[in-house]
Amino acid sequence: MQVPYKRISELDKYGMHFPRSFCTVDRQVFFPFASHPLTQTFLLRLEGDICRYPFECTNDSSYKADAASFHQKALCLAETSLSPTDDAYLTLMASVSYLLRLDAHKELHAMYEGHFKNLMLSLDPL
């Protein structure tokens, strides 16, 4: 997946220059492990983080939506295929937490509330 380049070029007005490859994750690099759930979770989280950075710099909500979409897909995959104590799962949750801290209007909080509840229940079922 790629972030549209025209939005990246808008960052130039803030003095930031991103190469065209900045927002592209080459899944072929990870072949033959690209289909493994751990790798897929990592790649989706990475794409979400890559989209989150321009959102931090510009506060453009379209980047926030892209980041939220990638993180949501990664969380759904992680919940079905990874243990909550796996480093990849916990790193993903930390990344989502950072995105939520940037969300001043708390629009994304409802989207991720269930994921955080699932994580807490799996780590401490009492």
Backbone torsions as a table, in degrees:
resi	resn	phi	psi	omega
1	MET	NA	151.5	-179.0
2	GLN	-133.0	148.6	170.7
3	VAL	-85.1	134.0	-179.2
4	PRO	-54.6	132.5	-174.1
5	TYR	-66.8	-27.9	-178.1
6	LYS	-63.5	-32.0	177.2
7	ARG	-71.7	-35.6	177.0
8	ILE	-62.2	-39.7	-179.5
9	SER	-66.3	-23.5	176.8
10	GLU	-66.1	-22.1	179.7
11	LEU	-69.2	-17.3	179.0
12	ASP	-57.1	-33.2	-179.0
13	LYS	-68.0	-15.3	175.9
14	TYR	-97.7	7.7	179.2
15	GLY	80.3	16.8	-179.7
16	MET	-109.9	136.3	179.9
17	HIS	-125.7	117.5	-179.9
18	PHE	-109.4	131.1	175.0
19	PRO	-66.4	156.9	-178.5
20	ARG	-58.6	-29.3	-178.8
21	SER	-78.9	-6.0	-176.0
22	PHE	-58.0	-42.7	-175.3
23	CYS	-102.1	26.7	179.7
24	THR	-121.7	127.7	174.8
25	VAL	-106.7	119.2	-178.1
26	ASP	-86.9	102.0	-177.9
27	ARG	-68.1	-20.1	-179.7
28	GLN	-68.7	-23.6	178.9
29	VAL	-61.6	-31.5	-175.5
30	PHE	-91.8	4.3	178.4
31	PHE	-64.7	135.7	11.3
32	PRO	-95.9	10.0	-175.6
33	PHE	-93.0	5.3	-174.3
34	ALA	-63.6	-22.1	-178.7
35	SER	-89.1	-8.6	179.7
36	HIS	-69.0	134.9	-177.2
37	PRO	-55.9	-35.8	178.8
38	LEU	-63.4	-43.6	179.1
39	THR	-67.9	-42.3	179.2
40	GLN	-62.7	-41.3	177.5
41	THR	-61.4	-44.6	179.1
42	PHE	-60.4	-46.2	-177.9
43	LEU	-65.5	-41.1	178.3
44	LEU	-65.8	-40.4	176.7
45	ARG	-63.6	-42.1	179.3
46	LEU	-61.2	-43.9	178.1
47	GLU	-63.9	-38.1	175.7
48	GLY	-63.7	-42.2	178.7
49	ASP	-66.2	-37.5	178.6
50	ILE	-64.3	-38.0	177.3
51	CYS	-73.7	-30.2	-178.1
52	ARG	-67.9	-34.5	-176.6
53	TYR	-60.8	-49.3	175.7
54	PRO	-62.2	-31.0	175.7
55	PHE	-62.9	-42.2	177.2
56	GLU	-59.9	-39.8	-175.0
57	CYS	-77.1	-34.8	-171.6
58	THR	-116.1	-16.6	-174.9
59	ASN	61.1	26.6	177.6
60	ASP	-78.5	118.5	-174.1
61	SER	-65.8	-21.0	178.4
62	SER	-67.4	-33.8	175.1
63	TYR	-67.5	-37.7	178.7
64	LYS	-62.7	-42.3	179.3
65	ALA	-63.6	-41.4	178.1
66	ASP	-63.5	-46.3	180.0
67	ALA	-61.7	-43.8	179.9
68	ALA	-62.4	-39.4	-179.9
69	SER	-63.3	-47.3	179.4
70	PHE	-64.5	-41.8	179.7
71	HIS	-65.9	-38.1	178.8
72	GLN	-62.2	-45.6	178.2
73	LYS	-62.4	-42.3	-179.9
74	ALA	-63.7	-40.7	179.5
75	LEU	-65.6	-41.9	178.5
76	CYS	-61.2	-42.5	178.6
77	LEU	-67.7	-42.9	-178.6
78	ALA	-63.9	-40.2	-178.4
79	GLU	-65.8	-30.1	-178.6
80	THR	-90.8	-19.4	-171.7
81	SER	-126.8	-11.4	-177.5
82	LEU	-120.1	156.7	174.4
83	SER	-81.8	144.2	179.7
84	PRO	-61.4	-16.5	178.8
85	THR	-92.9	-2.9	176.7
86	ASP	-65.0	141.8	178.8
87	ASP	-58.3	-39.5	-178.7
88	ALA	-62.5	-39.6	179.9
89	TYR	-67.0	-46.7	-178.3
90	LEU	-67.7	-36.5	176.2
91	THR	-64.6	-40.3	177.4
92	LEU	-61.7	-44.3	179.4
93	MET	-64.6	-36.2	176.6
94	ALA	-65.4	-39.5	178.4
95	SER	-64.5	-42.6	177.7
96	VAL	-64.5	-40.3	178.3
97	SER	-59.8	-40.3	179.1
98	TYR	-65.1	-41.7	177.3
99	LEU	-61.4	-40.7	-180.0
100	LEU	-66.2	-34.2	176.8
101	ARG	-65.3	-29.9	179.0
102	LEU	-78.2	-17.0	-175.4
103	ASP	-83.7	87.0	-174.5
104	ALA	-61.2	-34.0	-176.7
105	HIS	-90.6	1.3	177.0
106	LYS	57.3	32.5	179.2
107	GLU	-69.6	-29.2	-175.4
108	LEU	-90.5	-11.8	-173.0
109	HIS	-59.2	-42.7	-179.8
110	ALA	-64.0	-34.3	-178.8
111	MET	-63.2	-35.5	-174.2
112	TYR	-102.8	-5.1	-176.5
113	GLU	-56.9	-45.1	179.8
114	GLY	-62.8	-37.6	179.3
115	HIS	-64.8	-41.4	179.0
116	PHE	-67.9	-37.5	176.9
117	LYS	-63.5	-43.1	178.1
118	ASN	-60.5	-43.1	-180.0
119	LEU	-62.8	-46.4	-178.7
120	MET	-63.8	-40.2	178.5
121	LEU	-66.7	-36.4	-179.7
122	SER	-73.1	-32.3	179.8
123	LEU	-80.0	-33.5	-179.3
124	ASP	-140.9	86.5	-173.0
125	PRO	-68.7	-7.3	-178.7
126	LEU	-81.5	NA	NA
